[in-house]
Amino acid sequence: MGGIRSAGDLVMRMQLNRGMKINQAKKYIADKLGVTAAELADCSVMREIRQDLDIGYPMPDPGAAKGIAAKVRIADLLGIKINSVEHFKKRSGLK
């Protein structure tokens, strides 16, 4: 499972943030996205999902979420705190 091309970055976030084992993290992400665990590794399926949810994808279209905007959406989607997002909100006065 790769990074942003599939769902590897999302799975890794759950492993690090919540201490989940890989299979548990894959199931959690699959449930959140409404796909099977096998589809998490399919680049074409995940590109469509990432575009629909606007959570970042390789070579995004103009106007698509990138960088911190994508991370904010990922944090909301997964219900986790991402340090860079929290820092951004604090510095920008959003929190």
Backbone bond lengths (Angstrom), bond angles and torsions (degrees), N, CA, C in turn:
res aa  C-N    CA-C-N  psi(-1)  N-CA   C-N-CA  omega(-1)  CA-C   N-CA-C  phi
1 M - - - 1.449 - - 1.524 107.59 -
2 G 1.310 115.78 126.98 1.460 120.70 -177.41 1.509 113.19 -85.36
3 G 1.303 116.00 -159.55 1.458 122.27 -179.00 1.511 110.55 -92.81
4 I 1.336 116.33 -114.07 1.458 121.37 -174.49 1.528 112.91 -71.82
5 R 1.326 118.40 -16.91 1.468 120.21 177.28 1.525 111.11 -67.94
6 S 1.300 116.78 -31.92 1.458 120.62 177.83 1.528 107.47 -122.58
7 A 1.309 117.96 -126.08 1.470 119.80 -179.51 1.521 112.12 -124.33
8 G 1.317 117.36 15.83 1.456 120.81 -176.94 1.509 113.58 -59.20
9 D 1.328 117.32 -37.62 1.464 119.79 179.68 1.524 111.38 -66.70
10 L 1.329 116.95 -35.78 1.463 120.80 179.90 1.532 110.44 -70.62
11 V 1.326 115.94 -42.36 1.464 120.89 178.44 1.527 109.72 -62.62
12 M 1.327 116.13 -44.80 1.464 120.48 179.85 1.534 111.24 -61.19
13 R 1.319 116.81 -39.61 1.469 119.89 178.76 1.525 111.08 -59.95
14 M 1.330 116.99 -40.19 1.456 119.62 179.97 1.526 111.13 -71.15
15 Q 1.326 116.70 -34.99 1.458 119.66 176.96 1.528 110.36 -64.01
16 L 1.316 116.78 -44.09 1.459 120.41 -178.22 1.522 112.44 -76.77
17 N 1.324 117.22 -41.13 1.458 121.40 -174.22 1.520 112.41 -75.93
18 R 1.316 116.82 -39.58 1.464 120.51 -174.85 1.521 113.56 -115.09
19 G 1.334 117.43 1.05 1.455 120.62 179.03 1.517 113.84 67.33
20 M 1.313 117.33 27.81 1.458 121.24 -179.46 1.525 110.91 -77.20
21 K 1.307 116.16 149.94 1.455 121.70 170.12 1.523 106.96 -74.53
22 I 1.325 117.37 161.34 1.459 120.84 -172.12 1.532 112.90 -59.64
23 N 1.324 118.53 -44.56 1.469 119.88 -178.92 1.527 111.64 -66.14
24 Q 1.322 116.63 -36.90 1.463 121.26 177.62 1.531 109.72 -66.61
25 A 1.323 117.25 -41.21 1.462 121.56 179.12 1.525 111.03 -66.17
26 K 1.326 117.17 -41.63 1.472 120.84 177.62 1.518 110.82 -60.93
27 K 1.335 116.66 -44.12 1.470 120.22 179.59 1.529 110.61 -63.20
28 Y 1.322 116.97 -42.93 1.463 121.33 179.71 1.532 110.70 -60.10
29 I 1.326 116.67 -47.64 1.466 120.94 -179.56 1.523 110.38 -65.83
30 A 1.323 117.40 -44.15 1.460 121.17 179.12 1.524 110.75 -58.60
31 D 1.322 116.96 -43.26 1.468 120.90 178.29 1.527 110.97 -63.84
32 K 1.332 116.99 -42.97 1.470 120.98 179.85 1.526 111.68 -62.95
33 L 1.338 116.46 -36.98 1.462 121.16 -176.92 1.526 112.86 -90.44
34 G 1.331 117.88 -11.79 1.459 121.43 -179.63 1.520 113.57 73.49
35 V 1.326 116.34 35.55 1.464 121.66 178.50 1.525 108.79 -129.53
36 T 1.340 115.50 175.89 1.455 119.39 174.91 1.524 109.10 -86.40
37 A 1.320 115.93 163.55 1.462 119.91 178.18 1.528 110.93 -62.66
38 A 1.320 117.68 -33.87 1.468 120.96 178.66 1.532 111.31 -66.01
39 E 1.314 117.30 -35.29 1.470 120.94 -179.75 1.527 112.39 -69.56
40 L 1.317 117.69 -19.46 1.460 120.72 178.04 1.523 111.89 -61.45
41 A 1.324 116.98 -28.50 1.462 121.49 -178.83 1.526 112.57 -92.76
42 D 1.319 118.04 -2.41 1.467 122.30 -179.37 1.522 109.44 -88.41
43 C 1.324 116.44 111.88 1.467 121.64 -175.44 1.522 112.99 -60.26
44 S 1.334 117.88 -38.48 1.467 119.58 -177.20 1.529 111.24 -71.17
45 V 1.327 117.16 -39.90 1.467 120.73 176.98 1.519 109.99 -64.44
46 M 1.325 116.12 -46.75 1.460 120.10 -176.94 1.525 112.30 -68.42
47 R 1.317 118.52 -31.24 1.468 119.52 176.65 1.527 110.18 -62.22
48 E 1.331 116.75 -44.36 1.466 120.54 178.42 1.529 111.12 -62.48
49 I 1.319 116.44 -44.25 1.463 120.37 -179.72 1.521 110.25 -64.44
50 R 1.338 116.67 -45.03 1.464 120.84 179.78 1.524 110.90 -63.14
51 Q 1.328 117.75 -37.25 1.465 120.30 177.22 1.519 110.61 -67.24
52 D 1.339 116.92 -45.02 1.469 120.85 -178.90 1.528 111.63 -62.63
53 L 1.335 116.57 -41.34 1.468 121.02 -178.77 1.526 112.65 -86.61
54 D 1.335 116.77 -10.53 1.465 123.91 -179.43 1.530 111.08 55.71
55 I 1.350 114.33 52.21 1.465 119.93 -179.35 1.523 112.22 -112.54
56 G 1.308 116.86 23.78 1.460 121.35 176.14 1.507 112.69 88.08
57 Y 1.323 115.18 140.00 1.457 122.70 177.42 1.519 107.89 -159.65
58 P 1.337 117.48 161.74 1.460 119.61 -177.76 1.522 111.59 -61.12
59 M 1.293 116.26 139.38 1.468 124.11 179.18 1.539 112.27 47.60
60 P 1.338 116.57 63.37 1.471 120.23 -176.12 1.520 112.73 -67.63
61 D 1.312 114.87 154.30 1.459 122.27 176.23 1.520 109.43 -69.76
62 P 1.337 117.56 158.22 1.464 119.34 176.47 1.533 110.76 -57.72
63 G 1.305 115.23 134.15 1.462 120.95 179.76 1.516 114.15 91.66
64 A 1.325 118.27 -10.77 1.462 120.97 179.52 1.526 109.50 -76.43
65 A 1.321 115.08 154.28 1.461 120.54 179.96 1.522 110.76 -64.25
66 K 1.331 114.98 134.91 1.459 121.94 176.44 1.517 107.48 -136.41
67 G 1.301 116.39 160.30 1.452 121.23 172.99 1.513 113.83 54.69
68 I 1.327 115.19 -127.74 1.467 120.77 -174.04 1.527 111.48 -65.06
69 A 1.329 118.32 -32.21 1.468 120.62 178.31 1.525 110.55 -61.75
70 A 1.326 116.85 -43.03 1.460 120.92 177.88 1.527 110.38 -66.28
71 K 1.326 117.35 -39.95 1.464 120.79 179.81 1.529 111.49 -64.61
72 V 1.329 117.49 -37.73 1.468 120.88 177.57 1.526 109.40 -61.30
73 R 1.317 116.34 -44.38 1.469 120.59 179.19 1.528 111.45 -64.91
74 I 1.334 117.38 -39.58 1.461 121.34 178.60 1.529 110.15 -64.31
75 A 1.317 117.46 -44.41 1.466 121.16 179.05 1.525 110.72 -59.52
76 D 1.324 117.05 -42.99 1.467 120.85 178.89 1.526 111.26 -66.52
77 L 1.329 116.44 -43.82 1.459 121.81 -178.66 1.525 111.74 -61.62
78 L 1.319 116.20 -45.31 1.464 120.59 -175.71 1.529 113.46 -88.28
79 G 1.312 116.80 -11.73 1.465 119.85 -179.18 1.515 112.65 69.46
80 I 1.341 116.25 38.81 1.462 120.88 -179.35 1.522 110.02 -126.04
81 K 1.320 115.31 166.28 1.456 120.67 173.60 1.519 108.28 -100.50
82 I 1.321 115.66 133.05 1.450 122.49 174.89 1.520 105.71 -114.84
83 N 1.323 116.72 124.48 1.458 121.18 -173.24 1.522 113.07 -52.74
84 S 1.321 118.27 -45.87 1.465 120.28 -178.13 1.527 111.23 -64.68
85 V 1.309 117.49 -32.99 1.468 121.41 177.93 1.528 109.87 -69.68
86 E 1.319 115.85 -45.52 1.462 119.78 178.98 1.527 110.87 -62.26
87 H 1.323 116.36 -41.32 1.464 121.07 178.53 1.538 110.63 -64.14
88 F 1.316 116.84 -43.14 1.457 121.40 178.88 1.532 110.98 -61.70
89 K 1.335 116.80 -46.43 1.463 120.47 179.52 1.515 111.87 -60.66
90 K 1.322 115.56 -40.87 1.463 120.30 -179.62 1.530 111.06 -66.29
91 R 1.332 116.35 -46.98 1.475 121.24 -178.08 1.521 112.61 -68.64
92 S 1.343 116.67 -30.61 1.458 119.54 -177.83 1.529 113.10 -90.01
93 G 1.344 116.63 -4.24 1.450 121.00 178.39 1.520 112.98 82.66
94 L 1.308 118.56 13.77 1.464 122.05 178.86 1.523 112.00 -82.49
95 K 1.329 115.65 -8.89 1.459 119.29 -178.05 1.493 110.08 -134.92
